[in-house]
Amino acid sequence: LIKIFRGHDAPVSMAAFSPDCKYLVSATEVSSMYKNNIRIWDVTIGKTIQILDHFEATFVSFSNDGRKVIAFSEFVSTMKVWNFIEPQELIDHFRSVAGDYQFTPEEEIKYYLK
């Protein structure tokens, strides 16, 4: 089965599924011509359930419990973590180092150099 997810006005540069595959997080290609945002989708219905605007993400991922999204921007050296189940920003860390961020089984953030 193939689904088309419509909503971004810029090309999508990355996407990741939640551990239970119920949700998808996608981020747009960084461009001054488009609104840069991250969208969280309900995969079952193919609809956006949350938009995280004005963040030029170069990496996105879900936490192991599927409740949080982590995003990193190489352009502004910032890492952000959102609880999307109860919408709120949990971490906004400026001067983060470029790389891949993941959650450990204990829900701590681990960093991997690129």
Number of C-alpha atoms within 10 A of each C-alpha: 2 4 9 7 14 9 11 19 13 16 13 15 13 16 16 17 18 20 15 9 12 13 21 20 24 22 27 23 20 20 11 7 8 13 17 22 21 25 19 22 21 16 18 10 10 14 16 18 13 15 17 15 11 10 21 22 27 19 21 24 25 24 22 18 13 18 16 22 25 22 24 27 22 16 12 13 14 20 23 19 21 20 17 18 12 9 12 11 14 14 13 14 12 13 12 16 17 19 15 16 20 20 18 12 10 9 12 11 13 10 15 10 8 7
